[in-house]
């Protein structure tokens, strides 16, 4: 959760998440929870080589992945040769 919050603060549009020009802020804890659960999905499924979510629509009321692309490792690669998570 702490890392998810730090990652959010590093994006260029972080100020928009806090609410600007009369707009309500997003629920940062909810977004952090989704980032953590997404990370767990990737770690729990080592066959996933890449996963891109773009765009991710974040509003005060909802968080929706509008498009997602998942690339799996080649089935010829044995499980014990799959890359291990860095963290």
C-alpha positions in Angstrom: 0.0 0.0 0.0 2.8 2.4 0.8 4.5 1.7 -2.5 1.3 2.2 -4.3 0.8 5.6 -2.7 4.4 6.6 -3.6 3.9 5.5 -7.2 0.7 7.6 -7.5 2.5 10.7 -6.2 5.2 10.3 -8.9 2.8 10.5 -11.9 2.6 13.9 -13.7 -1.1 14.1 -13.3 -1.1 13.5 -9.6 -2.5 17.0 -8.9 -5.5 16.1 -10.9 -6.2 13.1 -8.6 -6.3 15.5 -5.7 -9.0 17.5 -7.3 -8.6 20.7 -9.3 -10.8 23.4 -10.8 -13.8 22.5 -8.6 -13.5 18.8 -9.3 -13.7 16.3 -6.4 -10.6 14.3 -5.5 -10.4 10.6 -6.2 -10.3 8.1 -3.3 -6.5 7.5 -3.2 -6.9 4.6 -0.8 -9.2 2.8 -3.2 -6.8 3.3 -6.1 -3.9 2.1 -4.0 -5.9 -1.0 -3.1 -6.6 -1.7 -6.8 -2.9 -1.2 -7.6 -1.9 -3.7 -4.9 -4.5 -6.3 -6.0 -3.4 -5.9 -9.6 0.2 -6.4 -8.5 -0.9 -9.6 -6.6 -2.6 -10.8 -9.8 0.7 -10.5 -11.7 2.8 -12.1 -8.9 0.3 -15.0 -8.5 0.3 -15.7 -12.3 4.0 -16.0 -13.3 3.0 -17.0 -16.9 2.1 -13.3 -17.4 5.0 -11.7 -19.2 3.4 -8.2 -19.8 0.2 -6.5 -18.8 -0.7 -3.0 -20.0 -3.8 -1.1 -18.9 -4.2 2.0 -21.0 -6.2 4.0 -20.4 -7.2 3.6 -16.8 -10.2 5.9 -16.1 -10.1 7.2 -12.6 -12.9 9.4 -11.3 -14.2 10.1 -7.8 -16.9 7.5 -8.4 -15.2 4.7 -10.4 -12.0 3.2 -11.6 -12.3 1.4 -14.9 -9.7 -0.2 -17.2 -10.9 0.8 -20.6 -8.4 -1.4 -22.4 -6.0 -4.1 -21.3 -3.4 -6.2 -23.1 -1.9 -9.3 -21.6 1.1 -11.2 -23.0 1.9 -14.6 -21.7 5.3 -16.3 -21.6 5.9 -19.0 -24.3 4.5 -22.3 -23.2 7.9 -23.9 -24.1 9.4 -22.1 -21.1 9.3 -24.4 -18.0 7.8 -22.9 -14.9 11.1 -23.0 -13.0 12.7 -20.9 -15.7 10.1 -18.1 -15.5 11.4 -14.7 -14.2 10.9 -14.1 -10.5 9.4 -10.8 -9.2 11.9 -8.1 -8.3 10.1 -7.0 -5.1 
